[in-house]
Amino acid sequence: MRSDAPALERNAAERAASTPVATSTVEAAPKRRRRDANGADAGTGRPPLALTIAAIAGLAFLHLPILLIFLYAFTTEERTYQFPPPGLTLQWFEVTWNRADVWPPLFLSLRVAAVSTVLALVLGTLCAAAMARTRFFGREQISLLIILPIALPGIITGMSLRSAFHVMDIPFSTFTIVLGHATFCIVIVFNNAIARFRRISVHILEASADLGANAFQTFRYVLAPNLGSALLAGGMLAFALSFDEVIVTTFTAGQQSTLPIWMLQELVRPRQRPVTNVVAIVVVVLTFVPILIAYYLTRGGEETAGQGK
Amino acid sequence: MTALTLAHGTATTAAFLPVRGVADRISDLFWRRPRLLLALLLAPPLAWLGIVYLGSLAALLLQSFYSIDEFSGLVVPEFTLRTYAELFRPSNFDIIVRTVTMAACVTLASAIIAFPIAYFAARYAKGRWKAAFYLGIMLPLWSSYLVKVYAWKLILAKEGIVSWAFEGLGASAILNAVLALPTIGGSSLSTSYIGTFLVFLYVWLPFMILPMQASLERVPRSMLEASADLGASSRQTFRHVILPLAMPGVIAGSIFTFSLTLGDYIIPQIIGSSRRFIGQAVYQLQGTAGNIPLAAAFAMVPILIMLVYLAIAKRKGAFDAL
């Protein structure tokens, strides 16, 4: 397999260097480090420099555009996207606050997100409860069915619903928006819930039954407290997803305007660019909060009862 | 034993009572017939997904076999393959080829950029850094799609930060030379394929990182040690141990990047040239053109491509990495 002899020697040196005895000697340690800096090492010790740079550059690529939006919300330039901004001002926040056309879409979005989240919470949790530990015929197909609404492009969900409304002559309404949103939110709740169901030890459920609790009491006093934070996290994420959704919504909303649709219209035909900037950062802040809460709710997992094996 | 259960409180009292309520009897039934409980739990979500989602997909499929009367512009509800045949007209087929090419490029590029981030987060980030990395990937993933697209409109605009940076570096000539390239160039970055590609890459990148990181985290350290013990160089370990084990994650991530690019119509509409992608074609056909059958037939294209893609991914074990 190995063709070159020098490589063999280098490996031998590396292996020797990584044993505790060799690293304790003064000469061996720096040599090893220098070699690691050149190529990827086996995943122990310090990361190669090139990898660190690539990883940090990648993260910067992910974050700088969002930070830029914050800068633009304060620009005094109204007609173009000039960089750097000629001056900074706070006036656009006031202008946005007084714009009547921003508020109804915001409220519609909040309402749709709230209803969709509740529906997704119920349906997703039921699904997760059924599928967490059981094996049955068709289980694979069901899990495929659940992820399909997000695995297939949103335009398909949107176009399908649009076709169905067309075939069945259903007029567009808040309800038609919710139908679409709840469908793709189910999988978000499902994923969070099933992960928690699998972490909850089956023994505490058995213990509950042994102590005489019926299924509903076990749910109320044992399962629900353990599931709570996962469901809250799933709900938060579902809310953020629904609040932000635009592709499916454009097919199911008809003439109604959710906040993302309002933004899309402003993007296609800008009226007052700084107002869009302000709405954009409000949306960023509004979605970051539930995501951060969801993160703190699901991290670790030490709080789950019955973990010890 | 008794003392222990008594100490436990409310939940136990039922065990000592001879009178059994409805709840207890239902619980007994569930215990004896676990399938019944399973069916009850699954019925509502399956009904929802079955009726709303599969029903709609069926409606889509049905409409794609209809056609439109060229004179009246009305939908003719009769089975025909004519609408599908229209997909192969050069102007329509170009749209499909263009979209699939873009999806492939975006997937490839995001795999390359995602790998160092995922690898670093999985192998080297510890404690606080691990959390920072996780949030650093999750926040862009979950933050508003439209805001992200909008940010790129600001960045790529002619008077925006990219042009400014190139000018500041005295490298405007390079930018202009890139924009002068045929096909991928344009009058500015925000009206070129390069712009569309960058935004797609940016928006879908986190979807690639997360499954990749998950599968890299599952590579057992003992295997890396075994590889080193057997004399493999770090490069060989990477090539023959880490990469094959990370592949399911890469494929899982590529499902998202590929599928999302195939179906998106907003990014190419806002940033890109006037040449259309599948998503735009679907949107315009169902909206202004009123040709729902052709829109439906167009929408079937990503479905078919993704079904093939998912079948391959499943065989490669990517579903466990989702």
Interface residues (C-beta under 8 A of the other chain):
Chain A: R2 A7 L8 R10 N11 A12 E14 R15 S18 D36 G39 A40 D41 A42 G43 T44 R46 P47 L51 T52 A54 A55 G58 L59 F61 L62 H63 P65 I66 L68 I69 Y72 T80 Y81 Q82 F83 P84 L119 V122 L123 G124 L126 C127 A129 A130 M131 T134 F136 I142 L145 I146 I147 L148 P149 A151 L152 P153 G154 I155 I156 T157 M159 S160 L161 R162 S163 A164 H166 V167 M168 L179 A182 T183 I186 S208 A209 L211 G212 A213 N214 A215 F216 Q217 Y221 L237 A240 L241 D244 E245 V246 I247 T250 F251 P260 M263 L264 L267 V268 T276 A280 I281 V283 V284 T287 F288 I291 L292 Y295 R299
Chain B: T5 H8 T10 A11 T12 T13 A14 A15 F16 G21 A23 D24 I26 S27 F30 W31 P34 R35 L37 L38 L41 L42 P44 P45 L46 W48 L49 G50 V52 Y53 L54 G55 S56 L57 A59 L60 L62 Q63 I113 A114 P116 I117 Y119 F120 A121 R123 Y124 A131 F133 Y134 L135 G136 I137 M138 L139 P140 W142 S143 S144 Y145 L146 V147 K148 V149 Y150 A151 W152 K153 L154 I155 A157 E159 G160 I161 W164 Y202 L205 P206 V219 R221 L224 E225 S227 A228 D229 G231 A232 S233 S234 R235 Q236 T237 F238 I242 I255 F256 S259 L260 L262 G263 D264 Y265 I266 Q269 I270 I278 G279 V282 Y283 Q286 I292 A295 A296 A299 P302 I303 M306 L310 L322
